Amino acid sequence: MKPTELRIGNIVKYNEEEYTIMCITHCATIENKMGWVNLPFTELKGVKLTEENIIKIGFYKNNTENNKTYSLKVSGNYTMNIYFNRFGIAKFNLNTFFAIEVKYIHQLQNIISALTEDI
């Protein structure tokens, strides 16, 4: 993983377990049972975007025909939507303006951060 892909608070995978990025310098710092650990960026992997983990970051399931659609209110009147197609691929859109494929939870977290001006 590249350091430019990460922000503090991103969820990443290391040794098949999920961790939150606590600090970013010349390496990434995560917190595990032993305390804070510094890791090279190359040892971190993205966490695959799933229906379960988008709920963990605040999305709610829509009551529509397509039960694989989830939404999150962001700045002003904007709503982010994530839907999973029949192949399990997540697509993101903002008030239905456009749709892009999102593979990992840290990518979605970065989009939310940019839209909410949480920089």
C-alpha positions in Angstrom: 0.0 0.0 0.0 1.2 3.5 -0.7 1.4 6.1 2.1 -0.6 8.6 -0.1 -3.6 6.2 0.0 -3.9 6.3 3.8 -5.3 8.7 6.3 -5.4 8.5 10.1 -8.5 6.5 11.0 -8.4 4.3 7.9 -9.1 0.6 8.5 -6.5 -1.7 7.0 -5.4 -5.3 7.2 -2.2 -6.6 8.6 -1.5 -10.4 9.1 -5.1 -11.1 8.2 -6.5 -8.9 11.0 -8.1 -5.4 10.7 -6.5 -2.4 12.4 -7.0 1.3 12.5 -4.3 3.7 11.3 -3.2 5.8 14.3 -0.3 7.8 12.9 1.4 8.2 9.5 5.1 9.2 9.3 7.8 7.3 7.5 5.7 4.2 8.4 2.1 3.5 9.5 1.3 3.1 13.2 -1.5 0.8 14.2 -2.7 -0.2 17.7 -2.9 -3.8 18.6 -3.1 -5.8 21.9 0.5 -5.0 22.7 0.2 -1.2 22.1 1.2 0.9 19.1 3.2 -0.8 16.4 5.1 0.9 13.5 4.8 -1.0 10.2 6.1 -0.4 6.7 3.4 0.6 4.3 4.2 -2.4 2.1 2.9 -4.8 4.8 -0.6 -3.3 4.9 -3.4 -4.4 2.7 -6.8 -3.0 2.0 -9.9 -4.4 3.7 -12.4 -5.6 1.0 -15.6 -3.5 1.0 -18.5 -5.6 2.2 -22.1 -5.0 3.3 -21.1 -5.7 6.9 -18.2 -3.3 7.2 -20.0 -0.3 5.5 -22.6 -0.5 8.3 -19.7 -0.3 10.8 -18.7 3.1 9.4 -22.2 4.5 9.6 -24.1 3.6 6.4 -27.7 2.4 6.8 -29.5 -0.1 4.7 -32.2 1.3 2.4 -35.7 -0.2 2.4 -35.9 -0.6 -1.3 -36.4 -3.4 -3.8 -32.6 -3.7 -4.0 -31.7 -4.7 -0.5 -28.1 -4.3 -1.3 -28.2 -0.5 -1.3 -26.8 1.6 1.6 -26.7 5.3 2.3 -24.9 7.9 4.4 -25.8 11.6 4.8 -22.9 13.9 4.3 -22.4 17.7 4.0 -25.6 19.6 3.4 -28.2 17.8 1.4 -25.8 15.2 -0.1 -26.3 11.5 0.4 -23.6 8.9 -0.4 -25.0 5.7 -1.8 -23.3 2.3 -2.0 -24.8 -0.5 -3.9 -23.6 -4.0 -4.6 -24.2 -5.4 -8.1 -25.0 -9.1 -8.7 -21.3 -9.8 -8.8 -20.7 -8.3 -5.3 -18.9 -5.3 -6.7 -19.6 -2.1 -4.8 -20.4 1.1 -6.7 -20.5 4.5 -5.0 -22.5 7.5 -6.0 -23.3 10.9 -4.6 -26.9 12.0 -5.0 -27.0 9.7 -8.1 -24.6 12.1 -10.0 -22.1 9.4 -10.9 -21.0 5.9 -10.0 -17.5 4.6 -9.4 -16.2 1.3 -8.3 -14.8 1.1 -4.7 -12.9 -2.0 -3.6 -11.6 -1.2 -0.2 -12.9 0.4 3.0 -10.0 2.9 3.2 -11.0 4.2 -0.2 -14.5 4.8 0.9 -13.3 6.4 4.2 -11.1 8.8 2.1 -14.1 9.8 -0.1 -16.2 10.5 3.0 -13.4 12.5 4.6 -13.0 14.6 1.4 -16.8 15.3 1.1 -17.2 16.2 4.7 -14.1 18.4 4.6 -12.6 16.3 7.5 -9.1 17.0 6.3 
